[in-house]
Amino acid sequence: MKIAMVMDPKDNVATLLSDVEKGETVQVRLGEESREEKVGEPIQFGHKFALKRIAKGENVVKYGEIIGRATQDVDTGYHVHVHNVESLRGRGDKR
Amino acid sequence: MEFLGYQRHDGRVGIRNLILIFAVVECVEGIARRISEQVKSTVAVTHHYSCLHLGNEQVVNTMLGIAENPNIAGFILIGMGCEAFRAEIFSERLSKSGKPMEILGCREMGGLVRTIESGVEIARNMEGEISTQRRKPFALDHLVVAVKCGGSDATSGLAANASVGFAVDQLIKQGASVVFTEPIEAIGGETELYRRAAHESIRKRIEKVIVNEEKYWKMPGARMEFMCKGNIDGGLSSIEEKSLGALHKTGKSPIVGVLENSARKCERPTAPGLYFQDGTHLDAQAVTNLAAAGAQILVFTTGVGASFEGLITPTIRVCGNPTSFKKVKSDMDINAGTIIEGKESIEEVGSKIFREIIEVASGKKTKLEGLIPGVFDVLRPDPRLDMLAGISRRL
């Protein structure tokens, strides 16, 4: 089974170590623990998917830290990336 | 553990024996390059911040740091003769280094062509003089290792940076100093960096560098981009995510110092441990700053397969993405993609990186050393812009 890594127990996203197809079940690893999760759409190697529903305006958490904010609702198993996440730092347009 | 290096008069140890040919003004850069083409042990450099002195103090400090880098065995300074940014600004301090030094004034010597002819002869003599030096064993407390990343992707935090972090902790345990910079890649990683500050005063200095960097990027005027296409294609969604992966290359050791890099001074490590240098993430300027802080060697990590060789610092490239590694295998010194494939552990690859650092320090050529010109560029934040943005480089 293909693998996705979770970096910290607080994370709401997992990083895929292979390309995956829509509906594929992957093994989600956090340290020694693992569980299975279904991916909702085709996602590339190295990209992230939501481990639970992330509502618009909610923080996206990886490495146990905030890496950005959801700009739209993201369902469990769906791709989390620049199309639905915005950075909160170093932005001249957000003063 | 020991490595084989060249003893310098100031007590520092070089891992290469290079002659620096420094065109103090860009109009004589061609002279420096022509001399360098004809004499093997030389490296030619210049800067592009005008021939004036006031406002260029940081360039002076960086170039002093470069000339004093222990990989430099001797230097030739070339000027036109009409500049305010004179070779003599450097010569007083550098004459105390005990390294052979020559100053060439182009007008005095009869023009560009004549200066090339004389310069080649001078450089050849200097090369002969330093060629008698022999490597001797030294403990790792004579080693300053720089770490930097470029072309990060989602594998960076999992493989290349994680294994370099393991090597960094081993180096520090054995008495070496390690320096990282790239303040932009501290944005979002503050919690981790503050937690690792060895002292409250160090935490404050780290904070100052990060606040300055964010002020710089928030300056109004134009929309700036700081994530490249490769980062985004590789799965990184924000600078925060990129930073958190990038910080893995610094291992888990405490941060024992923050190095100022300013118009006032260019600091370097004074004791073993991990140091954060104020500076930039831009490859050529970052590797130049790191060399100015005394780094003899650079470890560069990548996910997408980006690479370069440092001019002063031999560069070990570590690639953590197995697909990228296959594409650019001939450029890469270490394959950390095996971690992603589940074939090797972070510790196994980290130990390989540690051994490679010792071997390259002792004279082994890196994959690209001698095959491609090394990168070099001087960073000089504009002091007027800094003032407008409320940035003080004084830590």
Boltz contact constraints between the chains, C-beta under 6 A:
constraints:
  - contact:
      token1: [A, 15]
      token2: [B, 154]
      max_distance: 6.0
  - contact:
      token1: [A, 17]
      token2: [B, 340]
      max_distance: 6.0
  - contact:
      token1: [A, 46]
      token2: [B, 153]
      max_distance: 6.0
  - contact:
      token1: [A, 46]
      token2: [B, 154]
      max_distance: 6.0
  - contact:
      token1: [A, 46]
      token2: [B, 234]
      max_distance: 6.0
  - contact:
      token1: [A, 46]
      token2: [B, 235]
      max_distance: 6.0
  - contact:
      token1: [A, 47]
      token2: [B, 235]
      max_distance: 6.0
  - contact:
      token1: [A, 62]
      token2: [B, 241]
      max_distance: 6.0
  - contact:
      token1: [A, 63]
      token2: [B, 244]
      max_distance: 6.0
  - contact:
      token1: [A, 65]
      token2: [B, 244]
      max_distance: 6.0
  - contact:
      token1: [A, 67]
      token2: [B, 238]
      max_distance: 6.0
  - contact:
      token1: [A, 67]
      token2: [B, 240]
      max_distance: 6.0
  - contact:
      token1: [A, 67]
      token2: [B, 241]
      max_distance: 6.0
  - contact:
      token1: [A, 68]
      token2: [B, 237]
      max_distance: 6.0
  - contact:
      token1: [A, 68]
      token2: [B, 238]
      max_distance: 6.0
  - contact:
      token1: [A, 81]
      token2: [B, 237]
      max_distance: 6.0
  - contact:
      token1: [A, 82]
      token2: [B, 232]
      max_distance: 6.0
  - contact:
      token1: [A, 82]
      token2: [B, 237]
      max_distance: 6.0
  - contact:
      token1: [A, 85]
      token2: [B, 237]
      max_distance: 6.0
  - contact:
      token1: [A, 87]
      token2: [B, 238]
      max_distance: 6.0
  - contact:
      token1: [A, 87]
      token2: [B, 239]
      max_distance: 6.0
  - contact:
      token1: [A, 89]
      token2: [B, 187]
      max_distance: 6.0
  - contact:
      token1: [A, 89]
      token2: [B, 188]
      max_distance: 6.0
  - contact:
      token1: [A, 89]
      token2: [B, 239]
      max_distance: 6.0
  - contact:
      token1: [A, 89]
      token2: [B, 240]
      max_distance: 6.0
  - contact:
      token1: [A, 90]
      token2: [B, 187]
      max_distance: 6.0
  - contact:
      token1: [A, 90]
      token2: [B, 214]
      max_distance: 6.0
  - contact:
      token1: [A, 90]
      token2: [B, 217]
      max_distance: 6.0
  - contact:
      token1: [A, 90]
      token2: [B, 239]
      max_distance: 6.0
  - contact:
      token1: [A, 92]
      token2: [B, 218]
      max_distance: 6.0
  - contact:
      token1: [A, 92]
      token2: [B, 220]
      max_distance: 6.0
